[in-house]
Structures are given as structure tokens and as C-alpha cells.
Amino acid sequence: MSTGPIIMAGAGVRLSNLQKFLDMGIREVHSSASRLIASPMRYRKAGVSMCSEAETDEFSRYCVDGDVVEAMKSVMQMSTVRVA
């Protein structure tokens, strides 16, 4: 039995909207499942930016949230969908 390409949904898949993707029959998803955390950087020079965009927060970063990943896996398992 041959299978065709698998299309994986991504870019915007979150725990809050995961069920919508599953309800549409999507079987595999990609999510960063991240949260914004404060940088451990100690020295911060006010008025000096390392970025040309003034609104960019240089003192925080995105990190995978294991609790969100686990919750998404649970939702998918309850829907008998493969986790990708």
C-alpha cells in the first residue's frame, strides 16, 4: 500500500485551537508550544539596543513549555490522532 504526501499543519497551532484542526481531520500538527520567559541576562544598559526595532523585547525569549506539549499530546491521544 503506497501513501501520498503528508501535510502537517503548522504556524499558529496552539492548545487553544488544536481541537479545530483535529475536527477538520488533520492528523499531524507542528507547534512551537512556547511561552515567553525572562532572560537570565544580568547587565542591561538602558538606552542601548541590540536591535533596530524599538518595540522588540531583548530581555526575554521563547522557550518550549513542556506542560503545553503534554496537554496537546493528551488532546491528540483522546482524538486518536498521531503526534508528529
Secondary structure by P-SEA (a helix, b strand, c coil): ccccbbbbbccccccccaaaaaaacccccccccbbbbbbccccccccccccccccccccbbbbbcaaaaaaaaaaaaaaccccc
